[in-house]
């Protein structure tokens, strides 16, 4: 069975680009800031041209696809870690879906998995054996004031979902449950290290570090912008 997934319902990884380290806008700003802080080779007109042009001539689609390819490696890594519990194959095609407005949501990774019926039966049985703990955990998705849930967090609803009503959400909950409950078992001690504000796992930070290794200037398609960057970089190199 092939199932469409995304990191909104299956939060293995956060690929959001609004107000995050991997935002192309922030990266373009800091790229140029770093250059001009160290060099006075550029004219005011060149600096102004960069500021007014670069964001309009940035190939965001190509950048997002590169980010998606890196994210796919981490998605595959997650399923590799839990293969002794459930076997899942991540299909090659991945892409990032960006909202029209960032008021209520951020970017999400869309991907597909292939999973056998026997593996779905294994998930169902694992949840049945651990029902009390699983559904206590799932209660975090319960609808409450200010929050409307679309996840099958109650027992009958979850079994109906995995049996076909919404298989993607049901198994996504199980994967997230494994991620949160089985960190030490599946990922080792190092995975448990959190950022200072305890908002992200090291797994997330590794992904973001890999994204930051991408040369952001290669996605600037305006020839004059690239010439300005190359001029500044060359001057800094000489210094």
N, C-alpha and C positions, 0 to 999 in steps of 0.2 A: 504494500500500500504506500502511495506517495501522498504526503501531507504538506500543505503550505504552512509555513511558520513565520513568525516575526518576533523581534526582540521586545515588542510591546507586551505581548502575552507570555513570552518566554524570555525573561530578562537575564539571560546568561551573560550578556555583554551590553554595554551602553555605547552606541555609536552617535549619540546626539552631538550636534555641532554648534548649537546655540549656547553661548556663554560657557564653552568648555575649552580645554587645551587644544583640541583638534580643529577648532573653528578656522576656516580658511581666512576669514576677515581679520581675525586677531593675528594669525600667522603672517599675513601680508603686511600688516601694520608693524609688527615687531621686526620682520625681515628688513624693511626699509629703515626703521628707526635705528637698528643696530648699525646699518651701513652709514647713514648720514652722521651719526654721533661720532664715528671714528674717522670721518673724512670730510674735508671742506672742498672737495674737487667739483661738486655739483653746483650748478648755477641755481638761483632761486626759481627760474623758469622751469628747469628740469625737475626740481623737487615738486613744484606745483603741478606739473604735468603728470607725474607719477601719482600724486595724491588724488587727482581728479579723474584719472583714467584706469588705474590698475584694477579696481574692483569690477568695472564694467567689461573688462577684457580678460577676465579670469575664467578658465574652463572648469567650472565647478563640477560639471557632470563627470569629466575625466578624473578629477580629484576624488570625488565620491566613489567612483568605481575602484580606484586604487585602495581607498580606505576599506571598501567592502571586501576586496580580495584579502587584505590583511585580517579583517574580522573573520573571514571564513576559516582561516587557519586556526583561530582561537575557538570557534564553534566546533570544528572537527576535534580539536584537542579536548574539549569538554566531553564529547561523546566517547572519545578514546579512553578517557579516565573512568567512565562508568560502564565500559563494555562488559564487565563481568556481571553487572546487574541487569543491563538491557542493551541489546545490540541495535545501533542506529547508523545508517549511512547518510552523510550529508551530500546532496547532489551538487554538481559544479556551479550552477547558476546562482549568483547572489546579487542583490542590489540594495541600494539605500533609498528609502522612500522619505521624501522631505515634505512636511506640511506646508500649505500655502501661508499660514500664519503660525508663529511660534508661541502664541498666547497660552495654549492649553496642552501642547505636546511638542516633542522634539523629534529628530530624525530617528528612524528605526531601520534595522536590517531585515530584509525579507529573504528567506531561503526556503528550500524544500528538503525534506528528509524522506528516506525510504525505510520503512519498518515493516517487518513481517507480522502477520496476524498472531503468530505464536509469541512474538515479543509483546504485543499488546495484551495478550492473555497473561503474560508474565507480570506486566505492570499492574493489571487488574488484581491478580492474586497477591502481589506484594502489598498493595494498598489494603486489601482485605485483611491480611495478616497483621498489618500495622495501623488498622483503621482509626483507633482512638487517637493515636499520636498524630497521624496524618491530618485528620479532620479538625483536631485542635489547632494544628498549624494553619490549615486552610481558612480558619475563621478570620484571619487577618484580612481576607477579601470580602468579608461580610458587608453588605450595604449598610450605610449609616449616614448620619447627618453630614451633608457636604460631600458625600462619596457614593456614587452609584456603581455597583460592581457588575461586571459582565462575566465574571468567572463562576464556574459551578462549585461553590465552596461547601455546599451541604452534601451529605452522603448520597441520597437518592439522585440528586442532580448530577453529581460527578459520575456515577455509574451510567446514567443515561447519556451523558456527554461522551464518555469513552466508547460506548456502544454505538455511536454514530451521530448523535445529536450535535456534538461539537468536539470531535476527537482531538483537534489541535489544542484547544484550551485545556482539556482534561490531562493530556500527557505533558503539556507545558507546565502545569502545576506540579506534576510528579517530578519533572526534571529540576524545577526550582527547589522543590523539597529536598532532592538529593544534593543540590548545590549547597543549601543552607545547613542541612542536617549532617551531610557526609563530607564536609570540607576536609577534615583531618584524615579520614579514611581514604578518600579518593585522590586528594591533591597534595597531601603532606603538610608538615608543619609550616613551611614557608608560605603556603597559600593563605594561612590564617592571619598573616600580618596585614593590618589595615593602614590606611592613610591616617594622618594626624586627627582629622575630624571623624574618623571611622566610617566614612561614607563609601569608600571603594575598597575592593580587595586588591591585592598585588596583581592578580590576574588581569584586572581592568587596567592597572597602571602599566603593566607590560605591553598591553595592546596599545595604549596611548603613546608610550615611548616609541614603539615601532612606527606608528603613524607620524610622529614628529621627526623621524629619520627621513621622511619623504622630502625631496627638494621642492619646496613650494613654488619656486620661481619657474620651474619647468612647465607649469600650467598657465603662465601668463602668455597670452597669445598676441598681445600688442607688441609689434616689433620695436617701437621706440621705447616702450617701458623696459623691455629686456636690454636694450642698448644702454639705458640709464643705469640699470642695475649692474651690468657688466663693467661699465666705466667706473662706478664706485667701488666694486669689488676689486678691480685691477689696481685702483689707487691704494686701497687698503693693503693689498698683497705686497705692493712695493714698499709700503711703510714698515 
